Protein backbone atom coordinates (compact mmCIF):
# COMPACT_ATOMS: atom_id res chain seq x y z
CA UNK A 1 0.00 0.00 0.00
CA UNK A 2 1.41 3.36 -1.00
CA UNK A 3 -0.29 6.51 0.23
CA UNK A 4 0.51 9.47 -2.01
CA UNK A 5 -0.01 13.19 -2.04
CA UNK A 6 -0.40 14.75 -5.46
CA UNK A 7 -3.12 16.58 -7.39
CA UNK A 8 -5.67 14.52 -5.47
CA UNK A 9 -4.57 14.30 -1.81
CA UNK A 10 -6.62 11.14 -1.33
CA UNK A 11 -4.91 9.29 -4.18
CA UNK A 12 -4.15 5.68 -3.40
CA UNK A 13 -2.22 3.23 -5.55
CA UNK A 14 -2.43 -0.51 -5.06
CA UNK A 15 -1.63 -2.74 -7.99
CA UNK A 16 -0.48 -6.31 -8.53
CA UNK A 17 3.19 -6.72 -9.39
CA UNK A 18 5.29 -9.60 -10.63
CA UNK A 19 8.63 -10.10 -8.91
CA UNK A 20 10.81 -12.82 -7.44
CA UNK A 21 10.59 -11.53 -3.86
CA UNK A 22 9.38 -8.63 -1.73
CA UNK A 23 12.41 -6.47 -2.47
CA UNK A 24 11.93 -7.09 -6.18
CA UNK A 25 8.25 -6.17 -5.83
CA UNK A 26 9.22 -2.86 -4.21
CA UNK A 27 11.58 -2.13 -7.10
CA UNK A 28 8.90 -2.89 -9.69
CA UNK A 29 6.40 -0.67 -7.87
CA UNK A 30 8.82 2.21 -7.41
CA UNK A 31 9.85 2.08 -11.06
CA UNK A 32 6.21 2.05 -12.16
CA UNK A 33 5.38 5.01 -9.95
CA UNK A 34 8.40 6.94 -11.18
CA UNK A 35 7.45 6.37 -14.79
CA UNK A 36 3.71 6.93 -14.56
CA UNK A 37 3.32 9.40 -11.71
CA UNK A 38 6.47 11.49 -11.76
CA UNK A 39 4.53 14.59 -10.71
CA UNK A 40 3.25 12.92 -7.53
CA UNK A 41 4.98 13.26 -4.17
CA UNK A 42 4.89 10.13 -2.04
CA UNK A 43 3.65 11.12 1.38
CA UNK A 44 4.00 7.73 3.05
CA UNK A 45 4.08 3.97 2.71
CA UNK A 46 1.74 1.71 4.68
CA UNK A 47 2.45 -1.93 5.46
CA UNK A 48 0.19 -4.74 6.59
CA UNK A 49 2.19 -6.43 9.34
CA UNK A 50 0.59 -9.74 10.24
CA UNK A 51 2.09 -10.13 13.72
CA UNK A 52 2.63 -7.27 16.15
CA UNK A 53 3.10 -9.40 19.23
CA UNK A 54 1.97 -8.00 22.56
CA UNK A 55 3.65 -4.65 21.91
CA UNK A 56 1.63 -2.91 19.23
CA UNK A 57 -2.04 -2.07 19.71
CA UNK A 58 -2.37 0.56 16.95
CA UNK A 59 -0.72 1.64 13.68
CA UNK A 60 2.63 3.33 14.24
CA UNK A 61 5.36 4.98 12.25
CA UNK A 62 8.22 2.57 11.59
CA UNK A 63 11.54 3.39 13.23
CA UNK A 64 14.72 1.41 14.01
CA UNK A 65 13.37 0.36 17.41
CA UNK A 66 10.24 -1.13 15.81
CA UNK A 67 12.30 -2.98 13.19
CA UNK A 68 14.42 -4.50 15.96
CA UNK A 69 11.25 -5.57 17.80
CA UNK A 70 9.79 -7.13 14.67
CA UNK A 71 12.99 -9.04 14.01
CA UNK A 72 12.73 -10.38 17.54
CA UNK A 73 9.18 -11.53 16.82
CA UNK A 74 10.11 -13.37 13.61
CA UNK A 75 10.15 -16.71 15.41
CA UNK A 76 6.45 -16.15 16.21
CA UNK A 77 5.56 -15.80 12.53
CA UNK A 78 8.36 -17.03 10.24
CA UNK A 79 5.94 -17.22 7.32
CA UNK A 80 5.09 -13.51 7.25
CA UNK A 81 7.40 -11.31 9.31
CA UNK A 82 10.76 -11.87 7.55
CA UNK A 83 9.43 -10.94 4.08
CA UNK A 84 7.47 -8.02 5.57
CA UNK A 85 10.67 -6.70 7.17
CA UNK A 86 12.45 -7.19 3.85
CA UNK A 87 9.83 -5.05 2.13
CA UNK A 88 10.18 -2.27 4.71
CA UNK A 89 13.95 -2.30 4.18
CA UNK A 90 13.52 -2.17 0.41
CA UNK A 91 11.42 0.98 0.69
CA UNK A 92 13.91 2.46 3.14
CA UNK A 93 16.62 1.93 0.55
CA UNK A 94 14.67 3.50 -2.32
CA UNK A 95 12.82 6.15 -0.29
CA UNK A 96 15.01 6.96 2.73
CA UNK A 97 13.15 10.20 3.49
CA UNK A 98 9.60 8.82 3.09
CA UNK A 99 7.86 7.79 6.33
CA UNK A 100 6.52 4.26 6.62
CA UNK A 101 3.67 3.10 8.83
CA UNK A 102 3.06 -0.40 10.19
CA UNK A 103 -0.58 -1.53 10.43
CA UNK A 104 -0.87 -4.64 12.58
CA UNK A 105 -3.31 -7.46 11.91
CA UNK A 106 -3.15 -8.41 15.58
CA UNK A 107 -4.01 -4.92 16.90
CA UNK A 108 -7.80 -5.37 16.77
CA UNK A 109 -7.48 -8.28 19.23
CA UNK A 110 -4.79 -6.70 21.42
CA UNK A 111 -7.04 -6.36 24.47
CA UNK A 112 -8.71 -9.76 24.44
CA UNK A 113 -10.06 -10.75 27.86
CA UNK A 114 -7.55 -12.87 29.76
CA UNK A 115 -9.91 -15.84 29.72
CA UNK A 116 -9.65 -15.82 25.91
CA UNK A 117 -6.04 -14.67 25.70
CA UNK A 118 -4.32 -17.17 28.01
CA UNK A 119 -3.38 -20.55 26.58
CA UNK A 120 -3.80 -23.61 28.84
CA UNK A 121 -0.09 -24.42 28.97
CA UNK A 122 2.42 -23.72 31.79
CA UNK A 123 2.02 -20.10 32.81
CA UNK A 124 5.72 -19.28 32.36
CA UNK A 125 5.24 -19.23 28.59
CA UNK A 126 2.96 -16.21 28.83
CA UNK A 127 5.98 -14.18 29.92
CA UNK A 128 7.66 -15.27 26.67
CA UNK A 129 4.77 -13.89 24.64
CA UNK A 130 2.97 -17.17 24.01
CA UNK A 131 -0.74 -16.31 24.01
CA UNK A 132 -3.73 -15.97 21.72
CA UNK A 133 -3.16 -13.02 19.40
CA UNK A 134 -5.75 -13.34 16.65
CA UNK A 135 -5.39 -12.07 13.10
CA UNK A 136 -7.44 -10.54 10.25
CA UNK A 137 -7.65 -7.45 12.44
CA UNK A 138 -7.51 -4.99 9.54
CA UNK A 139 -10.50 -6.73 7.99
CA UNK A 140 -12.32 -6.67 11.34
CA UNK A 141 -11.63 -2.93 11.65
CA UNK A 142 -13.13 -2.29 8.21
CA UNK A 143 -16.15 -4.52 8.80
CA UNK A 144 -17.05 -2.86 12.08
CA UNK A 145 -16.74 0.60 10.50
CA UNK A 146 -18.98 -0.51 7.62
CA UNK A 147 -21.49 -2.02 10.02
CA UNK A 148 -21.70 1.34 11.79
CA UNK A 149 -22.09 3.17 8.48
CA UNK A 150 -24.79 0.84 7.19
CA UNK A 151 -26.77 0.08 10.35
CA UNK A 152 -25.78 2.86 12.73
CA UNK A 153 -23.39 3.02 15.64
CA UNK A 154 -25.77 1.03 17.84
CA UNK A 155 -25.22 -2.03 15.64
CA UNK A 156 -21.56 -2.13 16.62
CA UNK A 157 -22.42 -2.07 20.32
CA UNK A 158 -24.28 -5.34 20.15
CA UNK A 159 -23.18 -8.97 19.87
CA UNK A 160 -21.48 -9.53 16.51
CA UNK A 161 -19.68 -12.42 14.86
CA UNK A 162 -17.40 -11.50 11.97
CA UNK A 163 -16.76 -14.40 9.58
CA UNK A 164 -13.76 -13.54 7.40
CA UNK A 165 -13.77 -16.53 5.07
CA UNK A 166 -11.16 -16.64 2.33
CA UNK A 167 -7.96 -18.55 1.68
CA UNK A 168 -7.27 -17.68 5.27
CA UNK A 169 -10.40 -17.91 7.42
CA UNK A 170 -11.23 -16.78 10.92
CA UNK A 171 -14.16 -15.93 13.18
CA UNK A 172 -14.19 -13.06 15.65
CA UNK A 173 -16.66 -12.41 18.45
CA UNK A 174 -17.22 -8.69 19.07
CA UNK A 175 -19.20 -7.17 21.94
CA UNK A 176 -19.49 -3.45 22.53
CA UNK A 177 -17.13 -2.88 19.62
CA UNK A 178 -14.34 -4.92 21.26
CA UNK A 179 -12.95 -8.28 20.22
CA UNK A 180 -13.67 -10.76 23.02
CA UNK A 181 -12.51 -13.92 21.25
CA UNK A 182 -11.23 -15.05 17.87
CA UNK A 183 -10.57 -18.41 16.26
CA UNK A 184 -6.96 -17.85 15.20
CA UNK A 185 -4.60 -18.07 18.15
CA UNK A 186 -0.81 -17.87 18.56
CA UNK A 187 -0.42 -18.28 14.80
CA UNK A 188 -2.74 -17.91 11.79
CA UNK A 189 -2.66 -21.69 11.31
CA UNK A 190 -5.23 -22.28 14.05
CA UNK A 191 -9.01 -22.05 14.09
CA UNK A 192 -11.26 -23.26 11.29
CA UNK A 193 -9.87 -25.21 8.31
CA UNK A 194 -8.64 -22.95 5.50
CA UNK A 195 -7.42 -23.25 1.93
CA UNK A 196 -4.17 -24.99 2.88
CA UNK A 197 -4.01 -24.47 6.67
CA UNK A 198 -5.26 -27.19 8.96
CA UNK A 199 -6.92 -25.11 11.64
CA UNK A 200 -7.22 -26.60 15.12
CA UNK A 201 -5.60 -30.01 15.60
CA UNK A 202 -4.89 -32.38 18.47
CA UNK A 203 -1.38 -31.30 19.61
CA UNK A 204 -0.55 -34.97 20.10
CA UNK A 205 -0.57 -35.36 16.33
CA UNK A 206 2.86 -33.75 16.03
CA UNK A 207 4.40 -36.22 18.50
CA UNK A 208 2.73 -39.14 16.73
CA UNK A 209 4.02 -38.12 13.30
CA UNK A 210 7.48 -37.57 14.73
CA UNK A 211 7.48 -41.12 16.11
CA UNK A 212 5.71 -42.82 13.23
CA UNK A 213 7.26 -41.01 10.26
CA UNK A 214 10.25 -39.15 11.66
CA UNK A 215 8.57 -35.84 10.82
CA UNK A 216 10.54 -32.81 11.98
CA UNK A 217 8.98 -29.64 13.44
CA UNK A 218 9.68 -27.77 10.20
CA UNK A 219 8.04 -30.52 8.14
CA UNK A 220 5.02 -30.47 10.44
CA UNK A 221 4.75 -26.68 10.11
CA UNK A 222 4.96 -26.98 6.34
CA UNK A 223 2.21 -29.61 6.33
CA UNK A 224 -0.25 -27.72 8.52
CA UNK A 225 0.32 -24.39 6.74
CA UNK A 226 0.62 -25.38 3.08
CA UNK A 227 -0.66 -28.94 2.56
CA UNK A 228 -3.71 -29.23 4.79
CA UNK A 229 -7.16 -27.69 5.08
CA UNK A 230 -9.31 -27.89 1.95
CA UNK A 231 -6.26 -28.83 -0.12
CA UNK A 232 -5.30 -31.68 2.17
CA UNK A 233 -8.78 -33.13 2.55
CA UNK A 234 -9.67 -32.91 -1.14
CA UNK A 235 -6.21 -33.92 -2.39
CA UNK A 236 -6.93 -31.72 -5.39
CA UNK A 237 -7.40 -28.04 -4.57
CA UNK A 238 -7.68 -25.48 -1.80
CA UNK A 239 -9.94 -23.28 -3.96
CA UNK A 240 -13.52 -23.37 -2.70
CA UNK A 241 -14.93 -22.49 -6.14
CA UNK A 242 -13.14 -25.48 -7.68
CA UNK A 243 -14.31 -27.79 -4.92
CA UNK A 244 -17.92 -26.70 -5.32
CA UNK A 245 -17.72 -27.44 -9.04
CA UNK A 246 -16.37 -30.91 -8.39
CA UNK A 247 -18.23 -32.00 -5.27
CA UNK A 248 -20.98 -33.86 -7.14
CA UNK A 249 -18.43 -36.19 -8.72
CA UNK A 250 -15.65 -36.30 -6.12
CA UNK A 251 -16.37 -37.36 -2.55
CA UNK A 252 -13.08 -35.82 -1.43
CA UNK A 253 -14.17 -32.39 -2.67
CA UNK A 254 -17.60 -32.84 -1.10
CA UNK A 255 -16.07 -33.76 2.25
CA UNK A 256 -13.70 -30.77 2.16
CA UNK A 257 -16.64 -28.40 1.64
CA UNK A 258 -18.73 -30.15 4.29
CA UNK A 259 -15.96 -30.03 6.91
CA UNK A 260 -15.33 -26.34 6.24
CA UNK A 261 -19.02 -25.46 6.60
CA UNK A 262 -19.40 -27.63 9.71
CA UNK A 263 -16.41 -26.14 11.50
CA UNK A 264 -17.44 -22.56 10.71
CA UNK A 265 -21.02 -23.30 11.85
CA UNK A 266 -19.67 -24.82 15.06
CA UNK A 267 -17.47 -21.77 15.63
CA UNK A 268 -20.37 -19.37 15.18
CA UNK A 269 -22.38 -21.33 17.73
CA UNK A 270 -19.49 -21.28 20.21
CA UNK A 271 -18.98 -17.55 19.85
CA UNK A 272 -22.70 -16.91 20.20
CA UNK A 273 -22.43 -18.73 23.54
CA UNK A 274 -19.44 -16.60 24.53
CA UNK A 275 -21.35 -13.45 23.58
CA UNK A 276 -24.52 -14.50 25.37
CA UNK A 277 -26.51 -14.37 22.14
CA UNK A 278 -26.16 -12.88 18.70
CA UNK A 279 -27.40 -9.68 17.08
CA UNK A 280 -25.45 -9.64 13.82
CA UNK A 281 -23.45 -12.04 11.66
CA UNK A 282 -21.19 -10.62 8.96
CA UNK A 283 -19.74 -12.68 6.10
CA UNK A 284 -16.66 -11.34 4.30
CA UNK A 285 -13.62 -12.57 2.38
CA UNK A 286 -13.47 -14.37 -0.95
CA UNK A 287 -15.67 -17.27 0.18
CA UNK A 288 -17.89 -15.24 2.49
CA UNK A 289 -18.64 -12.70 -0.23
CA UNK A 290 -18.95 -14.95 -3.27
CA UNK A 291 -20.24 -18.39 -2.26
CA UNK A 292 -23.97 -18.30 -1.44
CA UNK A 293 -24.17 -22.07 -1.14
CA UNK A 294 -21.42 -22.07 1.50
CA UNK A 295 -23.15 -19.30 3.48
CA UNK A 296 -26.42 -21.25 3.32
CA UNK A 297 -24.81 -24.49 4.50
CA UNK A 298 -23.02 -22.70 7.33
CA UNK A 299 -26.29 -21.19 8.53
CA UNK A 300 -28.24 -24.46 8.34
CA UNK A 301 -29.23 -25.48 11.86
CA UNK A 302 -28.51 -22.05 13.37
CA UNK A 303 -32.17 -21.08 13.53
CA UNK A 304 -32.09 -21.56 17.31
CA UNK A 305 -29.82 -18.50 17.43
CA UNK A 306 -32.30 -16.46 15.40
CA UNK A 307 -30.47 -16.83 12.07
CA UNK A 308 -32.91 -17.12 9.18
CA UNK A 309 -31.53 -16.60 5.67
CA UNK A 310 -33.62 -15.28 2.80
CA UNK A 311 -32.80 -17.68 -0.03
CA UNK A 312 -33.30 -15.17 -2.83
CA UNK A 313 -31.25 -12.47 -1.13
CA UNK A 314 -28.48 -14.93 -0.35
CA UNK A 315 -28.36 -16.25 -3.92
CA UNK A 316 -28.17 -12.67 -5.20
CA UNK A 317 -25.29 -11.76 -2.84
CA UNK A 318 -27.47 -8.99 -1.42
CA UNK A 319 -26.00 -6.77 1.32
CA UNK A 320 -28.52 -8.17 3.82
CA UNK A 321 -29.19 -11.88 3.36
CA UNK A 322 -31.40 -12.55 6.39
CA UNK A 323 -35.17 -12.40 6.38
CA UNK A 324 -36.88 -9.26 7.60
CA UNK A 325 -38.29 -11.15 10.57
CA UNK A 326 -35.07 -12.83 11.63
CA UNK A 327 -33.73 -11.90 15.06
CA UNK A 328 -30.15 -11.84 13.76
CA UNK A 329 -29.22 -9.47 10.96
CA UNK A 330 -26.97 -11.36 8.55
CA UNK A 331 -24.88 -9.22 6.23
CA UNK A 332 -22.45 -9.76 3.41
CA UNK A 333 -19.83 -7.00 3.33
CA UNK A 334 -16.97 -6.66 0.87
CA UNK A 335 -13.97 -6.14 3.13
CA UNK A 336 -11.18 -3.73 2.20
CA UNK A 337 -8.01 -3.97 4.27
CA UNK A 338 -6.21 -1.57 1.91
CA UNK A 339 -8.59 1.25 2.79
CA UNK A 340 -7.86 0.67 6.48
CA UNK A 341 -4.11 0.81 5.78
CA UNK A 342 -4.43 4.01 3.73
CA UNK A 343 -6.58 5.67 6.39
CA UNK A 344 -4.14 4.59 9.09
CA UNK A 345 -1.18 6.04 7.20
CA UNK A 346 -3.03 9.33 6.77
CA UNK A 347 -3.99 9.44 10.45
CA UNK A 348 -0.52 8.61 11.77
CA UNK A 349 1.18 11.09 9.44
CA UNK A 350 -1.44 13.80 9.79
CA UNK A 351 -2.53 13.72 6.14
CA UNK A 352 -5.95 14.12 4.56
CA UNK A 353 -7.60 10.75 5.11
CA UNK A 354 -8.58 8.83 1.93
CA UNK A 355 -12.15 7.59 1.76
C-alpha positions in Angstrom: 0.0 0.0 0.0 1.4 3.4 -1.0 -0.3 6.5 0.2 0.5 9.5 -2.0 0.0 13.2 -2.0 -0.4 14.8 -5.5 -3.1 16.6 -7.4 -5.7 14.5 -5.5 -4.6 14.3 -1.8 -6.6 11.1 -1.3 -4.9 9.3 -4.2 -4.2 5.7 -3.4 -2.2 3.2 -5.5 -2.4 -0.5 -5.1 -1.6 -2.7 -8.0 -0.5 -6.3 -8.5 3.2 -6.7 -9.4 5.3 -9.6 -10.6 8.6 -10.1 -8.9 10.8 -12.8 -7.4 10.6 -11.5 -3.9 9.4 -8.6 -1.7 12.4 -6.5 -2.5 11.9 -7.1 -6.2 8.3 -6.2 -5.8 9.2 -2.9 -4.2 11.6 -2.1 -7.1 8.9 -2.9 -9.7 6.4 -0.7 -7.9 8.8 2.2 -7.4 9.9 2.1 -11.1 6.2 2.0 -12.2 5.4 5.0 -9.9 8.4 6.9 -11.2 7.4 6.4 -14.8 3.7 6.9 -14.6 3.3 9.4 -11.7 6.5 11.5 -11.8 4.5 14.6 -10.7 3.2 12.9 -7.5 5.0 13.3 -4.2 4.9 10.1 -2.0 3.7 11.1 1.4 4.0 7.7 3.1 4.1 4.0 2.7 1.7 1.7 4.7 2.5 -1.9 5.5 0.2 -4.7 6.6 2.2 -6.4 9.3 0.6 -9.7 10.2 2.1 -10.1 13.7 2.6 -7.3 16.1 3.1 -9.4 19.2 2.0 -8.0 22.6 3.6 -4.6 21.9 1.6 -2.9 19.2 -2.0 -2.1 19.7 -2.4 0.6 17.0 -0.7 1.6 13.7 2.6 3.3 14.2 5.4 5.0 12.2 8.2 2.6 11.6 11.5 3.4 13.2 14.7 1.4 14.0 13.4 0.4 17.4 10.2 -1.1 15.8 12.3 -3.0 13.2 14.4 -4.5 16.0 11.3 -5.6 17.8 9.8 -7.1 14.7 13.0 -9.0 14.0 12.7 -10.4 17.5 9.2 -11.5 16.8 10.1 -13.4 13.6 10.1 -16.7 15.4 6.4 -16.1 16.2 5.6 -15.8 12.5 8.4 -17.0 10.2 5.9 -17.2 7.3 5.1 -13.5 7.2 7.4 -11.3 9.3 10.8 -11.9 7.5 9.4 -10.9 4.1 7.5 -8.0 5.6 10.7 -6.7 7.2 12.4 -7.2 3.9 9.8 -5.1 2.1 10.2 -2.3 4.7 13.9 -2.3 4.2 13.5 -2.2 0.4 11.4 1.0 0.7 13.9 2.5 3.1 16.6 1.9 0.5 14.7 3.5 -2.3 12.8 6.1 -0.3 15.0 7.0 2.7 13.1 10.2 3.5 9.6 8.8 3.1 7.9 7.8 6.3 6.5 4.3 6.6 3.7 3.1 8.8 3.1 -0.4 10.2 -0.6 -1.5 10.4 -0.9 -4.6 12.6 -3.3 -7.5 11.9 -3.1 -8.4 15.6 -4.0 -4.9 16.9 -7.8 -5.4 16.8 -7.5 -8.3 19.2 -4.8 -6.7 21.4 -7.0 -6.4 24.5 -8.7 -9.8 24.4 -10.1 -10.7 27.9 -7.6 -12.9 29.8 -9.9 -15.8 29.7 -9.6 -15.8 25.9 -6.0 -14.7 25.7 -4.3 -17.2 28.0 -3.4 -20.6 26.6 -3.8 -23.6 28.8 -0.1 -24.4 29.0 2.4 -23.7 31.8 2.0 -20.1 32.8 5.7 -19.3 32.4 5.2 -19.2 28.6 3.0 -16.2 28.8 6.0 -14.2 29.9 7.7 -15.3 26.7 4.8 -13.9 24.6 3.0 -17.2 24.0 -0.7 -16.3 24.0 -3.7 -16.0 21.7 -3.2 -13.0 19.4 -5.8 -13.3 16.6 -5.4 -12.1 13.1 -7.4 -10.5 10.2 -7.7 -7.4 12.4 -7.5 -5.0 9.5 -10.5 -6.7 8.0 -12.3 -6.7 11.3 -11.6 -2.9 11.6 -13.1 -2.3 8.2 -16.2 -4.5 8.8 -17.0 -2.9 12.1 -16.7 0.6 10.5 -19.0 -0.5 7.6 -21.5 -2.0 10.0 -21.7 1.3 11.8 -22.1 3.2 8.5 -24.8 0.8 7.2 -26.8 0.1 10.3 -25.8 2.9 12.7 -23.4 3.0 15.6 -25.8 1.0 17.8 -25.2 -2.0 15.6 -21.6 -2.1 16.6 -22.4 -2.1 20.3 -24.3 -5.3 20.2 -23.2 -9.0 19.9 -21.5 -9.5 16.5 -19.7 -12.4 14.9 -17.4 -11.5 12.0 -16.8 -14.4 9.6 -13.8 -13.5 7.4 -13.8 -16.5 5.1 -11.2 -16.6 2.3 -8.0 -18.6 1.7 -7.3 -17.7 5.3 -10.4 -17.9 7.4 -11.2 -16.8 10.9 -14.2 -15.9 13.2 -14.2 -13.1 15.6 -16.7 -12.4 18.5 -17.2 -8.7 19.1 -19.2 -7.2 21.9 -19.5 -3.5 22.5 -17.1 -2.9 19.6 -14.3 -4.9 21.3 -12.9 -8.3 20.2 -13.7 -10.8 23.0 -12.5 -13.9 21.2 -11.2 -15.1 17.9 -10.6 -18.4 16.3 -7.0 -17.9 15.2 -4.6 -18.1 18.1 -0.8 -17.9 18.6 -0.4 -18.3 14.8 -2.7 -17.9 11.8 -2.7 -21.7 11.3 -5.2 -22.3 14.1 -9.0 -22.0 14.1 -11.3 -23.3 11.3 -9.9 -25.2 8.3 -8.6 -22.9 5.5 -7.4 -23.3 1.9 -4.2 -25.0 2.9 -4.0 -24.5 6.7 -5.3 -27.2 9.0 -6.9 -25.1 11.6 -7.2 -26.6 15.1 -5.6 -30.0 15.6 -4.9 -32.4 18.5 -1.4 -31.3 19.6 -0.6 -35.0 20.1 -0.6 -35.4 16.3 2.9 -33.8 16.0 4.4 -36.2 18.5 2.7 -39.1 16.7 4.0 -38.1 13.3 7.5 -37.6 14.7 7.5 -41.1 16.1 5.7 -42.8 13.2 7.3 -41.0 10.3 10.2 -39.2 11.7 8.6 -35.8 10.8 10.5 -32.8 12.0 9.0 -29.6 13.4 9.7 -27.8 10.2 8.0 -30.5 8.1 5.0 -30.5 10.4 4.8 -26.7 10.1 5.0 -27.0 6.3 2.2 -29.6 6.3 -0.2 -27.7 8.5 0.3 -24.4 6.7 0.6 -25.4 3.1 -0.7 -28.9 2.6 -3.7 -29.2 4.8 -7.2 -27.7 5.1 -9.3 -27.9 1.9 -6.3 -28.8 -0.1 -5.3 -31.7 2.2 -8.8 -33.1 2.6 -9.7 -32.9 -1.1 -6.2 -33.9 -2.4 -6.9 -31.7 -5.4 -7.4 -28.0 -4.6 -7.7 -25.5 -1.8 -9.9 -23.3 -4.0 -13.5 -23.4 -2.7 -14.9 -22.5 -6.1 -13.1 -25.5 -7.7 -14.3 -27.8 -4.9 -17.9 -26.7 -5.3 -17.7 -27.4 -9.0 -16.4 -30.9 -8.4 -18.2 -32.0 -5.3 -21.0 -33.9 -7.1 -18.4 -36.2 -8.7 -15.7 -36.3 -6.1 -16.4 -37.4 -2.5 -13.1 -35.8 -1.4 -14.2 -32.4 -2.7 -17.6 -32.8 -1.1 -16.1 -33.8 2.3 -13.7 -30.8 2.2 -16.6 -28.4 1.6 -18.7 -30.2 4.3 -16.0 -30.0 6.9 -15.3 -26.3 6.2 -19.0 -25.5 6.6 -19.4 -27.6 9.7 -16.4 -26.1 11.5 -17.4 -22.6 10.7 -21.0 -23.3 11.9 -19.7 -24.8 15.1 -17.5 -21.8 15.6 -20.4 -19.4 15.2 -22.4 -21.3 17.7 -19.5 -21.3 20.2 -19.0 -17.6 19.8 -22.7 -16.9 20.2 -22.4 -18.7 23.5 -19.4 -16.6 24.5 -21.3 -13.5 23.6 -24.5 -14.5 25.4 -26.5 -14.4 22.1 -26.2 -12.9 18.7 -27.4 -9.7 17.1 -25.4 -9.6 13.8 -23.4 -12.0 11.7 -21.2 -10.6 9.0 -19.7 -12.7 6.1 -16.7 -11.3 4.3 -13.6 -12.6 2.4 -13.5 -14.4 -1.0 -15.7 -17.3 0.2 -17.9 -15.2 2.5 -18.6 -12.7 -0.2 -18.9 -15.0 -3.3 -20.2 -18.4 -2.3 -24.0 -18.3 -1.4 -24.2 -22.1 -1.1 -21.4 -22.1 1.5 -23.1 -19.3 3.5 -26.4 -21.3 3.3 -24.8 -24.5 4.5 -23.0 -22.7 7.3 -26.3 -21.2 8.5 -28.2 -24.5 8.3 -29.2 -25.5 11.9 -28.5 -22.0 13.4 -32.2 -21.1 13.5 -32.1 -21.6 17.3 -29.8 -18.5 17.4 -32.3 -16.5 15.4 -30.5 -16.8 12.1 -32.9 -17.1 9.2 -31.5 -16.6 5.7 -33.6 -15.3 2.8 -32.8 -17.7 0.0 -33.3 -15.2 -2.8 -31.2 -12.5 -1.1 -28.5 -14.9 -0.3 -28.4 -16.3 -3.9 -28.2 -12.7 -5.2 -25.3 -11.8 -2.8 -27.5 -9.0 -1.4 -26.0 -6.8 1.3 -28.5 -8.2 3.8 -29.2 -11.9 3.4 -31.4 -12.6 6.4 -35.2 -12.4 6.4 -36.9 -9.3 7.6 -38.3 -11.1 10.6 -35.1 -12.8 11.6 -33.7 -11.9 15.1 -30.1 -11.8 13.8 -29.2 -9.5 11.0 -27.0 -11.4 8.6 -24.9 -9.2 6.2 -22.4 -9.8 3.4 -19.8 -7.0 3.3 -17.0 -6.7 0.9 -14.0 -6.1 3.1 -11.2 -3.7 2.2 -8.0 -4.0 4.3 -6.2 -1.6 1.9 -8.6 1.3 2.8 -7.9 0.7 6.5 -4.1 0.8 5.8 -4.4 4.0 3.7 -6.6 5.7 6.4 -4.1 4.6 9.1 -1.2 6.0 7.2 -3.0 9.3 6.8 -4.0 9.4 10.5 -0.5 8.6 11.8 1.2 11.1 9.4 -1.4 13.8 9.8 -2.5 13.7 6.1 -6.0 14.1 4.6 -7.6 10.8 5.1 -8.6 8.8 1.9 -12.2 7.6 1.8 
